[in-house]
């Protein structure tokens, strides 16, 4: 567990604790999945906080095992590249976004079924039907971290598109970019072709969609306080101290970063050479991850990658 970044480690622990709590409280007749799971938004059991709590609840041992395995496998790598703040934000946005998409899919399903069964049904009749169907709609509950996990899969595929990974039961490794596309196509196919099954396929797609939109937003807003460009490198954090630094440089014409260890001001050539050397080292480490995987990195290389993600 020592090599697992802080946010990934804590997410694993919290999910495990919530699963154990659900088991214990279930023996006492208290259904935590019903309380904290995401209910259909027209149901009286729906609460806005469920958009966040549902992603820490799971329906069974198999459900939580595969989600946590994927979080451990891909989340620790993505967090090591992005840093904890960006990774946690991404995880929560993907999870909540997945819940929103799932509820939209549920509403479409509800409206379609009502239109087929009730002659002349329209939007004005929605609340009447909801009131008469409260028992059924209350059972439309979504649980699981899968939406956030699918967002992490997308991020990994965009970070390391040519990294080869194994997918059971395929006998040969597949590049990460094709792995992501394959899973997205599979979820879309199952969501459209099997609307009545118990798997929240559109929540999975929603996690990917919100993850992609967030990555694109970060890419367009490089000075967003999350550490740089699209993949966590190449830009400056625009927190309060960065703003103060930029103000100083603008009004003095001096670069606040261009001082070496002996407090001597660097020349432009020295500064650019140092930054290029640092970036070349990061590129070398990322190339090693793409070729041999994150676990092939030495402790020093992992530290350099983590430190770079926090700039």
N, C-alpha and C positions, 0 to 999 in steps of 0.2 A: 504493500500500500504506500510505501514511502516514495515511489516513483510516480504516483498518480497526482496530478495537479489538484490544488485545493478545492476548486468548485466541483470538478468531476467527482472527487472523493466524497465531498459532503452531499452531493446529489445521490450518490450510491447509498450512503448511510441513511439519509432521510427517507428514501424510497423503501429501504429494508425495514426501518423502524415503523413506517406507516403500514406496511404489509403485516408486520407482527401485531401492531395495535388493532388492525381490522380483525385479525384472527382472535385476539383476546376479547375485544368488545363484542364480537359476534357470539362468543360463548355466553355472554351476558345479555344477549338479545338486542344489542345495539348495532345497527347496520351503518358503519362509517361510509361505505361506498354510496349508500343512499343519501347520506347527509352531505358528503364532500364531493361526490361525483357530479358531473355536469348534466343537469336536467334540461329538457327542451324548454326554450325560453318563454313559451306560452303557458307552461305548466306552473301551477301555484308553488311547486317545490323548487323552482329555479331561483337562484341567488347569484348576483354578479361575481361574488368571490369564488364561485365554483369554476370559473374560467381558469383559475390558477390552482385550486386545490385538486381538481380532478386528475391533473397530470402526475400526482403523487400517490394515486390509488390504483390498484390492479385487481383484475377479476380472478386470478389464480396464480399458482406457482409457475406454470409454463409462461404465462403472460409476463410476469415480472422478470423471470430469468432471461428471456430473449431480449427484453428491453434493456436490462441492466448490462447484459453482455455487450450489446451494441454500444451503449454509453461508455463502457470501459474501453472497448476496442477503438472507437473512433473519437469519442469525446476528449480523451486525454491528449490526443494528438492535436485536435483543433484548438483546445485551450492552450496548449504549449505554444502554438503559433500566434494566437490572438491575444492571449492574456486573460486573466480572470474576469475583469469588468466587461469586456466585450463579449466573452463567451456566455456569461450568466445572462446578460441582456438578450443575446441571441436565443438562448435556450427558452427563456420565459416568453419572448415574443412568438417564437415558433409554436410553443405549446398553447398559448392563448389564441393565436391565429388559427390553429388547427381546430380549436373548439368553436370558434366563430363559423368557420366553413362547415363544420359538422352540423351546427344548428341550422344553417341555411339549407343544407341538403335535407335535413329532417323536415323543415317547413315545406320544401318543394314536395317531398313525399306525402306529407299530411294534406296539402292542398290538392294534390293529384288524386289521392284516395277519396277525399271528401267530394270532389267533383264527379268522380265515377259512381259514387254510391248515393248522392243526394241530387235529385233533379233541380236545376236552376241555382245551384250553389254558386255564391260569389263572395267577394271580400267582406261584404256587409254581414255575412253569416258566420264568419270565422269564430268570433267569441262565443256564439251560441253553441257551435259544434264543439269548441274547446271545453266549455262548461259540461256538456253532456259526455265528453270523452276523457274526462280528467283522470280516471283510473288507468286508461291505456296510455295516455301521453305522459303520465307520471312515471311510467316504466321505461320511457326512452331516456336511459341514463348512459353517459359515456364516461369511461375511466381509462387511465393508462397514460404513460409517457410517450406513446408511439409517435404522436404528432411532433413533439420536440425531437425525438430520435431521428425521424425522417428528415427534419431540418438539418440535423448534424450530418447525416449521410450526404445531403446535398452539399453542405459546406466542405466536407472532405473531398467530394468529387470535384469541386471547383478549385480547391487548394492543390490537390494532387491528381489531376485528371488521368495521368498515365501510370499511376501506381497500380500494380497488379494485385488483386485479391481473389481469394477462393470463395465461391458460392456453392453451397450444397444444393443439389447433387452433381453439379457440373464437375467433370474430372480435370478441367484445365482452368488456370487463373484468368480473370477478366479485368480489363482496365477499369479503374474507378468510374470514369465518365460513362462507360457503357453500363456499368452496374447501377448507377443512379437512374439512367434513362430506362433501363429494363424494369426496375422496381416501380418507377412512376407510371410506365405504360401498363404494368400488371395491375397496379392499384386502380387506375382509371377503368381498365377492362372489368375488373371484379366489381367495382362500384356501380358501373352501369349495367352489368350483366347479372349481378346477384344482389339486388337492392334489399332483399329481406334477410340477409345473413347477419350474424352478430358482430361482425368486424366493421369498425369505423373507417372504411376505405377513404372516404372524402376528408376525414380528419388527417390521415397520412398525407394526402395530397395538399391539404391546407398548410401543414407544417412546412412542406417543401416550398409552397407558394410564398408564404410570409418570410421564409428564410431567404429566398431569392430576392424578394423586394427589399428586405433589409440590407442585404449585401450590396445591391445596386444603389441604395440610398447612401450607404457608407462610401461607396466608390465615388459618387458624385459630390459628397460632402466630406472631403478629406480632412478638414479641420473641424472635426465634430467632437473632440474630447475623448475619442476612443483609440487613439494611437496610430492614425495614419490611413494608408490607402485601403484598397479593396480587401486585401488579405492580411492587414495588420502591419504592413511595412510601407515605407516610402513617404510618409507624411508626418506632420508634427501635431502633437496633442495641443488642443486649443483650450486648455483649462485656464484658470485665473493666472497661474504663474507664467504660462506661455504667452498670454495676452500682455502681461507686464513686460516680458522679455521683448516681444514684438514692438511694444510702445517705446522701450529703451532704444532698440536698434533703429527705429524709424526717426527718432528725434536726435540721436547722437551719431548715427552713421557707423556705429560699432557693433560688431557681431558678438553677442554675449557668450557664444559657445566657443569662440576661437582663441582659447587659452589652453596651453598644455600644462603638464604636471608641474613645471617649474614656474608657473604663473607668467610665462612669457607669451606675448600675443603672437599667434600663428599668422604666417603669411597666407594669402589666398591659395597659393600652390600647396603649402603644407596642409591646410585645412581640407582642401579637395582630395589630396592624396590619402589623408587619414580616413575620410569618409568613404572613399572608394575601396580602400583596403577592408574596412569594416563590412561594407555591403558585399564585397567579393566573398568574404568568409561566411556570411549568412547565406549567400547563394550556394556556396559549396555544401553547407550543412543541409539546406533544403533539397539539393540535388541528391545527396546521400539518402535522405528520407524517401525520396521518390524511387530510388533504385533498390534500397535495402530495407526500408521500413524504419519507423521511429525508434524501435528497440535497438537498432544497430548503432545509435548515437552513443558517444561516451558521455559521462556525467558533465564534463566541461562543455561539450557541444550542446547538450540540453540546456545548460545554464546560459550559454550565449544566446540561444534561440529564445529562451524565456525573457532574458534581459532586453533583447531587441524588441520583443513584443510589447514591452512596457514603456518604450520611448514615446 
